[in-house]
Amino acid sequence: MKVLIDTSVWSQALRRQSAEASGTAQEWVVDVLKELIHDSRIAMLGPVRQELLSGVKTPKQFETLKQTLSVFSDEPLRSQDHEQAAKNFNQCRQGGVQGSNTDFLICAVSMARGWPIYSLDKDFEHYKKYLPLKLYLE
């Protein structure tokens, strides 16, 4: 089964590569991600790729990251995924829970495909109160 990888996990893993000497990164996050990559279980969404590439400081870093991520193809998104994401947004907002469009799209794809979400972002715990989500490593 595929696992949707949230931006927070990718960011932690990529930070670890640059901060490896200091030992500040959470090793287990990277270990789990490596295992999923090894087992070909990664599901990448285009909006997550966009978030990762946004805010990169230099063109060289951008190209390096783009190349690193290029081995992961984007899961095709359908109109129904976007419609469900909007529905998720509205449902959570009615419960007083706010989130990003990308988060709700991740939730929609997770629900439609039956794939768990691997995230370090605690917002997904809040979404789960209103949406039938599976979180990886629960």
Residue pairs with C-beta under 8 A, 6 or more apart in sequence:
1 41
1 114
1 115
1 116
2 41
2 42
2 43
2 75
2 113
2 115
3 36
3 41
3 42
3 43
3 115
3 116
3 117
3 118
3 136
4 43
4 45
4 75
4 106
4 109
4 110
4 115
4 116
4 117
4 118
5 33
5 36
5 42
5 43
5 44
5 48
5 118
6 48
6 103
6 106
6 117
6 118
6 119
6 120
6 121
6 124
7 48
7 51
7 52
7 102
7 121
8 119
8 120
8 121
9 29
9 33
9 118
9 119
9 120
10 33
10 48
10 52
11 52
12 25
12 26
12 29
12 30
12 120
13 25
13 29
13 30
13 33
14 52
14 65
14 68
15 24
15 25
16 25
16 26
16 27
16 29
16 30
19 25
29 120
32 118
32 136
32 137
33 118
36 42
36 118
42 72
43 75
43 109
43 113
43 115
44 69
44 72
44 73
44 74
44 75
45 74
45 75
45 77
45 102
45 105
45 106
45 109
46 74
46 77
47 101
47 102
47 105
48 102
48 106
49 69
49 72
49 74
51 102
52 65
52 69
53 62
53 65
53 66
53 69
56 62
56 65
75 109
75 113
77 105
77 109
80 112
81 105
81 108
81 109
81 112
82 105
82 108
84 108
84 111
84 112
85 101
85 104
85 105
85 107
85 108
86 104
87 108
88 104
88 107
88 108
88 111
88 127
88 130
88 131
89 99
89 101
89 104
91 130
91 131
92 98
92 99
92 104
92 126
92 127
92 130
92 131
95 129
95 130
97 123
97 126
97 127
97 129
97 130
99 123
99 126
99 127
103 121
103 123
103 124
103 127
104 127
106 117
106 119
107 117
107 124
107 127
107 131
107 133
109 115
110 116
110 117
110 133
110 134
111 131
111 132
111 133
114 134
115 134
116 134
116 135
116 136
116 138
117 124
117 133
117 134
117 135
117 136
118 135
118 136
118 137
119 135
119 136
124 133
124 135
125 135
127 133
128 135
